[in-house]
């Protein structure tokens, strides 16, 4: 598929295809302000530019790295400040890295808990005496207070 040359425009379908997203995703991003409202033809059809495609790809790539739409919008605002130092962008990326590290720690804890269940079960008893099912039926231990519980 050929990309439009500078000054040329293309349809919402072509934009979505080039960015590898759904047309509804493009419309949603427009509604929430991640993509600017496009120019329209005399018949009301949306027309997009190569800048719109670059922005949509940026949004998609940021999402792939775990940035929320709000965080992505902040990154786009920072990106638009020509000549500004990238310190603020780095700060956002560091915050995202900390969030990922925290989630990884939580996943390791979950993995260890499930591994203990698996290791405790020989798998050769009737389901009525299954240690995994028994552990899942046991009353939950009180949840440890986390930062999120206080917010």
N, C-alpha and C positions, 0 to 999 in steps of 0.2 A: 504494500500500500504506500502510495506516495504522499509525503507530507506537503502541506501548502507552502508555497514560497512566501517570503516576506510580503505583506500587503494583501495576500490572498486569505480568504476565509473558508471555513468548512462547517458542515452541519453538526448537530448534537450527536447524531449517530456516528459520524466519522471521528469526532472528538473522543467519544466513549471508546470506540474501537482502538484508536491510537494509544489511549491511556490505559487500555485494558480494564475498563470499569463498565458498569451497567449504565444505561441512559438515565435511569431513575437516580443513580448515585450523582450524576452531574446535576440533575434538577435539585436534588437535596442539598448539595454543596452550594448551589446558587441561593436557595432559600435561606440557609444559615449564614451566608456571607463569606464562605471560604472561596467561592468563585464570584467574580463580579458579574453583574447582569450583562449579558451579551448584547451586541448590536442586533437589530432585527431588520429583516427585509420589509418591503412594502406590504407583503402578505403576512407579516408577523413571525416568520421563521427565524429562529436563532442562528446567528453566524458567529463563529469563534475564530480566534487568531492563534498563531503559534505561541504567543505569550500565555493564552488561556491553557493550551496544552501543557506548556512547561509548568504552570502553576498546579494543574491537576496532577501531573506526574509527581511533583513535589509533595503534594498532599498524600497521594497514595504511598509514596516511599516512606514518608514520616509515619504513616499508619502502620506500615510493615515493620517499622522499628519500635512500635509500641507507643508512639506519641498519641495522645488523645486529640480529638478535634479542637478542643480549646487550646491545648499546647501547640498544636500545629498552627492555629490562627495567630498565636503569639509569635511563633517563629516566622510566619509570613510577614507580620508587622515589623519585626526586627530586620528581616531581609529587605524590606522596602526603604529602610533608613540608610541610604547610600553614604558611605564614608564613615559610618559609626563603627566603633570597635566591636569585635565579635565576642567580647567578654560575656555579654548577656546571653548570647547563643550558647557559649560553652557552659555557662551556669545551668541553662535549661537541660543541656545534654547530661551534665553531671547529676542533676536531680533525677533524670530518667534512669541513669545508671544505678543510682541508689535504690530507686523503686524496683528495678529488675533484680538487684542483689537481694533485696528483702523478700521478694517473691520466690527467688531461688532457694533461700533459706527455708521458707515455709514449705516449698515443695519437697525439699530434702527431709524435713520433719515428717511430712505425710508419707513419703516413700518409706522411711524407716518404720513408721507405724504399720503400714500395710505389709511390709516385709516380715515384721514380727508375727502378724496374723498368719501369713503364708507359712512361715517356718514352724509355727506351732501346730499346724494341721498336716497330718500324714496323708489325708485324702482317702483313707481306707475305712472310714466309719460311715454309718448311715447318717443322712442329713439331720436326723433328729439329735444327733450327738456331735454335730459339726462345731468345732471350736471357733471357727470364723463367724458362723451365724450366731453362736452364743455370745461372742464378744460384741457383735453389732446390736444384739438385743439388750445388753447390759446398760444400766443407766449411765448417761454421759457424765464424765467428770466435770466439775465446774470449770467454765471457760476462764482461762487466764486473761487478765485485763491487758489489753493492748492499747496502743495510742489511739487506734481507730475507735475503740469502745468509748473513749472519753470525748470524742468529737461530736 
